[in-house]
Amino acid sequence: MEPKEIRFLRVMGIADGVSLLVLLLIAMPLKYFAGLPMAVTIVGSIHGAIFVTYVISIAIVQLRIRWNIGYSLIAGIVAFIPFGNFIFDKHIKRAGEAACTKQLRA
């Protein structure tokens, strides 16, 4: 069982990854090929809110779990790479399992 902070981070990471893909693969083509700029406005706003929540969740994990600062930096960087959050999720899962093991030992 992983800590709730890491579970929240994983959920927000996946949500951020999905919203980025929707923005890039659906909303942007609608704007430039179908003449619907409102698609980017709506999806971009939603993605922005999800991204801010994701960054806050990274900060929460860093402060409460005190994991390696490198994980926090990488988590922030992969948010800008399509499919990056999905790939990094397995590393977050391992970090969550390690944190859980650490809590059980204490």
N, C-alpha and C positions, 0 to 999 in steps of 0.2 A: 504494500500500500504506500503510495507516494504522498508526500506532504501536500496539503491543500494549496499552498502557494505555488508549488511547481505544477500541480494539475491546472490551476488557473492560467499560469504562464503558457502551458502547452495548448490549452483551449484558445487563448488569445493569439498565440503564434499561428495556429491553423486558420483561425478566422482572418488574421492579417494576410496570410498567404492566399487564401481564397479571394479575399476582397481585392488584392493586388492583381490577381489573374483576371478577375471580372473587369477591373478597370482597364487593364492592358489589352485583353482579348475580346471584350465585348463593347465596353463604353467608348474606347478610343476609335475603333473602327466605325461605330455608329456616328461618332462626331465627324470624322473625316471622310467617310465614304457614303453616309446616308444623310449628312447635313443635320444631325441631331446633337447639337452641343449640350443640350440639357442632360443627356446621358452621363457625360463626364462630370457635370456639376453635381448631380445626385450621387452617383457612385463614388466620385472623388470625396464628397463630404462624408459619406458613410465610411469609406476607407480611412480618411483622416481621423475620425473618431475612434475607429478600431485600432489604428496605429498608436494613437496617444494612450489608449488603454493598455496596449501591448508594452509600450515603454514603461508605463507605471508598474505593470506586472513584473517587468525585469528588475526595476528598482526595489520592489517589495521582496522578491526572491533574494536579491543581493543583500538587503538589510537583514532579513529574517533567517535565511538559510546560511548566509555567508559563504556562498560557493565561490569558486575561483573567479576573479575579476575578468579573466579571459573569456569565460562563458558569457558574461554580460556584454562584453564588447562584441563577441561574435554574434550573439543574439540580436544586437542592434544592427550589425552589418548585413546579416542575412535577410533582414526585413526589406532590403532594397533589391534583392535578387529574386527574380521569379523562380519558384519552386525551392528557394533557399530555406524557408521555414519548415517545409515538409522533410527535407533532408536533415536539418538540425534537430528536428523533433526527437529522433531516436537518441541523440546525445543528451538532450534534456531529460528524457526518460531514464537513461542510465544515471544521470546526476541525481535524479529524484530517488532512485532506488538506493544509491549510495548514501544520500542524506537520511533516508529512512533507516538504513542499517546503522548509521552513526547515532541516530536518536535512540534506537533500541539499546545500543551499547551503553549509552550515558545514564 
